[in-house]
């Protein structure tokens, strides 16, 4: 362990005390925020499933109009919206509303719409759902209700020109996020999309950055023959473990700096996470660090193997391209993940170890998936990491001393069998 610790300290000092580390630490949050504002085409993709909606209509006239207007159909011909009116009195209002919220938590319905009796004057409707990041759904209800209420206002008025602008004032849709085991909170597309995108982009960038750093460092030391001197005092596995752990500590140091700066800014402003569309709970942040560590170990072992198998960075980039795609695919799917984080496809992908560091964390932030799914994802990741370390260690101990050509697949199989 002393020899491994020597490599860890060497890797850590070389990375942290460079000017590039400080510059990257300062500008990366700005880059990620800038990237988060780019529109995603996947957000506009329509999910082909029926939406079950319960409506508490205290006006008496709006529900029948909604059934006439919301006649959208899915590609299979079935109605997209399944509407049901919930009768209610002032005596049992709170009781019935709480019961309806429980139905959302139990996933028996998708949306609860509470329309007040004075909607003509207030222009406010309460929208309760598990996923308030579905931009298509919330915008459709907002535009539909605005049109119906505006028409009703105009019908009831004398149509005086000076009052028309006030009468056609659009409805403000208040969205509330309801998840089992979490406190009810206001939320919407902005908070869902941007918060998730920023944090999964941090995972993506830091894994790519530090795993690539390991690969380049191994290639440089291999070509300069320094590795031969290092291996005279330790075995190949200790050398590989020291590099992976050292660069991992650099990544955690960078996270710690971001957290300290963020807390300092929050303390100076007197509020915690004052940006309205940006929020993350402490538990979710712990999951963020956990999945970064697991994802880092998973991909850094692959990059270490690539560095040991090649003699130049050009060769390495060719082998690393498929590995990069494994990280890019979840990033491209962010729109779909935000829109329906508990769909069968997204749930399945979150259990695949090469996708789970990003997709499972995104689901945790968005939809609070069952604990069994989170634990299963972590266990699968740990088993995959253990298996990869065993395989890569066999490749590494032979490939690290190979020069002049890139190893072929049959040769790699032979190294594993040694």
N, C-alpha and C positions, 0 to 999 in steps of 0.2 A: 504493500500500500504506500510505503514511503516513496518508492520510485514513481508510482502513478501520481502522487501528490506533487512531485518535482515537475512533471510535465504539465500538470494543471496550473501551477504557479507561473510557469514559463509562458503558457498560452494566454493566461489571464493578463499578465503584465504587458505582454506585447500588444494585446488588443486594446485594453482600457486606457493605456497611457499614450495612445496616438491621437493626433488632432482630429483625424477622420472620425474617430469614435464620438468625440464631443460634438462635432458638426452634425453627424448623422442623428445623434440623440436629440438635437435641437430641431432639426428640420423635418424629421420623419413624421411627427404628429401633424405638421402643417400640410405635408404631402398627402397624408391619408384623409384629412378633412377635405382637401381639394378633390381627391378622387371620389369621395363619397357623394359629391353633388352631381356626378355624371349620371345621366338617365340610364335606366336599365330596361331593355326591351322585354325581358322576362316578366317584369312587373305587370305588363299588359296582357300576359297570357291568361286565358280564361279556363278555370278549372271546370271539368265536366261532372259536376255533382249538384244535387238539389240542395237548396238552402232552406232550412226549416225556420220559419219566422212566426213568433207570437206577437200580436199587436194589442196593446191596451189603448183603445181609442176613446178618450173622454169627450170628444167633440160630437160623436154620434153620426157624423157625415163623412169623415175622412177615410175610414176603413173600406166602405163600399167603393169609393173612387180608386183606392189603391188596388183593389182586386180587378178593376177594369183596366188599369194602366199597366200593372206589373204582369204582363202576359208573355214574358220572354220564355223561349224554349231552348233546351239543350240540343246538341247535335242528334241525339237519339229520339227527339220529338217530345220528351217529357218536359213538363213545366219546370223552369229554373227555380221559381220561388213557390214554396208551400206556405201559404198564409193562413193564419188562424186567429180569429178574434177572441180576446179574453175579456169576459164580462167582469165588471168590478164595481164596488160601491165605496163610498168614502169611509165606511166603517171598517172594511177589511182590506183597504188599499195596501198598506205596508206588508201585511201577511201574504197576500197574493203575489206582490212584487218579489218578495224574498223567496217564495216558492218557485217562481219563474226563474230567478237567478240560480237556484239549485238545479233546475233542469238544464241550464247552460253548463254548469259545472259537471253534471252527469253525462253531458254530451247527448242529451235527448233532443235538444233543440239547438240551433246555431245563433239565433238573434232574438232579443227582446226589444220591442219598440214601444216606448211609453209616450203617448201623445197627450199633452195637457189640454184642458177645456178652453183655455184662452190662447191657443196657438196663433190666432189672428193678430193678437197684440204682442205676444212675447217672441214669436218666431223661433221657438226652441223646442227640440224634441230630444229625449234621452234614448241613446242607442247602446245596448248592452250586448257584449259578445265575448267569446274566448279570444278571438283573433281580430283586433281592431286595426291591423295593418293591411287588410284587404282593401286596397285603394279603389278597385272597381266597384265593390259592393257599397262602401260608404258614400262614394261620389254619386252612385246611381240613386240611392235613397235621398241624398241631399238635393239633387236636381229635381227628382220626382216630387218630393214634398214641397219644395219651393214653388214649383209650377202649380200644383193643386191649391196650395194656400193662397198664392197670388190671384189665381182665378176666382177663388171664393171671396177674397177681399174686394176684387173689382165688381163682382156680382152684387155684393151687399152695399156697395158705395154708390154715390150719385155720379161717379166718374168725373168729379171736378179736376181740371188739369193740375191744380196746385197740390192735390193729394195723391195723385197716381204714383209718384215716385216712392212715397211712403208705403203705399198699399202693396207694391210689388217687391218689397224688401225680402230677400231670400231667407230661407230657414237656416239656422245654425245647428248643425248636427253635433251634439256632444257625445263623443265616443268613450266608453268605459271598458277597460280590460278586466275580465273576470277569469281567474285561474284557480284551480283547486290548490289549497295550501298557501295561497298568496292573498294579500290585501287588495281589495278592489281599488283600481287606480285609473285616472284619466290617461288616455294614450291615443295614438293615431299613427298614420303612415310615417310621418316625419320621425318620430321617436323610434318606431320599430325598425325602419329601414336604415337610418343613418347610424344609430347606435350599434346595430348588428354589423353593418358594413365596416365601420371603423375598427371594431375589435377583431373581426376575422381577418381583416387586411393586415392588422398588426401581427397576428399569428403567422399569416402567409409570408410577410416580408422578413420577419425575424428568423423564421425557419430557413428560408431561402438564403438569407444573408450569412448566418453562422454555419449552416451545413456547407455552403459553397466555400466559406473560409477554411473549413477543415480540409476540403478536397484540394484547394489551391496550395495550402500549407504542406500537405503530404507530397504533392507533385514537386514543389520547389525543393523540399528537403531530400526527396528521392533523387532529383536531378543533380543536386549539389553534393551528393553522397554523404551529407550530414547524417542521414538516417542510419548509415552503417555504423557510425560512431555511437549513436544513441542506442542502437540495438546490441552493442557490445556490453552494455550495462543493464539491460532489461529485455524482456521478451516482447514480441510483436503485439500481444494482446494488451500488455500494460501500456505500451506506447499509444495504441489506438484508444484505449479507455481514457488516458490522460488528456488526449486532444479533444475528445468528445465532451468530457466533463468540464474541461477548461473553457471551451467556447460556450457551453451551456451556462456557466456561471457569468460569462460576459453578458449573455442575453438577459439573465435575471437581474444583473446590475443595471442594465438599461431600463428594464421595467420598473425597478425600484426608483430610479431617478425620475421617471415619468410620474409615478404615483406621488412622490414627495413634492414635485413641482405643482402637480394638480391640486394636492391638498393645500399647499401654500397659497395658491391663487384663490382657492375656494375660501380659505380662512381670511384672506385679505379682503375679499368681497363681502364677507359676512354670511355667505350662503354656500351650501354644498351642491355642486353641479348645477349652477344657475342656468345653463343653457336649456331652454324648454324642451328641445327635441333630443337631448343627450342625457341618459341616465342609466345607471347600472347598480345593482345591489351588491353588498359585500360578498354574499354567498356566490353570486354569479361571477364576481371578479376572481374568487378563489378557483372556481371551475376554469376560468380563463387561463390562469397561471398553470393549473394542472394539465390542461389539454395542450398548452404550449410545450410544457416539459415532455409530455408523452410524444407529441408530434415531432419535437426536436430530436429525441432519441431515435424515433422510427426512421426519420429521413437522414439524420446525420450518419447513421451506420451505413446506409446505402451510398452516401457521398464518400464516406471513408473507403468503401470497397472500390468505388470508381477511381478514386485517387491512387489507390494501390495498383490498379490494373493497367494504368496508362502512364505515358512518359511525357505528355504535353497537355496544356490546357485546351488546345483545339480538339484533341481526341476526347478529352473529358466532357466537353460541352455536348458532343454528339451522344455520348452514353447517358448524360444527365437529362437530356430533353424529355424522355418518357417519364422520368421522375418528377420533373417540373409540371408536366401535364396533370399528374395526380393531385397536385396542389391547386392548379389553376381551375380545374373542373368545378370544385365546390364554390370557388369565388365567382365564377360566371353564373352559377345557379342562385345567387343571393336573392334575386327577385322572386323566384319560385319558392324559395325557402321562407321568405317573409310572408308571402301570400298564403301558404298552407304548410306550416312546419310539421304538422302531424299526418301528412298524406302518406300513403303506403310506400311510394317511391322514396320520399325524403327519409322516412323512418328506416327503410332498408339500407339506404346509402350511409346513414349515420352509424350503422353497425359494421360497415366495411372499414377495416383499420386504416387504410390509406386515405380515406375521406373523413373519418370520424373526428379527428382533431378540430376540424373547421365546422363540419355540419352538425355534429352533436352539440358543440358549444353554442352554435347559432340557435338550435332548437331549445336549449336551456334558457337562453336569453329571451326567446320569443314566446315559448309555449309551456315551459315547465313540464317536460315529458316525464313519464313514470320513472321512479327511482330505479326500478329493475332494468329499464332500458339504459339508463346512464351507467349503472354498475356493469351491465353486460358489455357495453362499449369499452369501458375501462379495462375489464378483464381481457377482452379480445385483443385490445391494444397491447397490454402487458405481455400476453402470450406471443403475439406477433413480434414484439421487440426482442423477447428472449430468444425466439427462433432465429431472427435475423442476426443477432449478436453472435450466436453459435455458428451460423453459416459464414458471416462476414469475417469472423476471426480466422476461420480456416483459409478463406481467400486472402485475407490481409497478410498472414504470416508468410505466404509464398510470394504473393504479388508485390509486396513492398520492396523486395530485392530483385525484381525482374526489370530489365532495362531493354530499350531498343525497339520494342514492338508492343502493340496492344494484345492482351490475352484473348484467345478465341474461346467460344463457349465450351467446346470439348475439353480445353485445358482447365477451365474453371471447374468443371465437373470433377476432373482428376484431382484438383487441389482440395476440393471438399471431401473427397474420398480418402485423402492421405491420413 
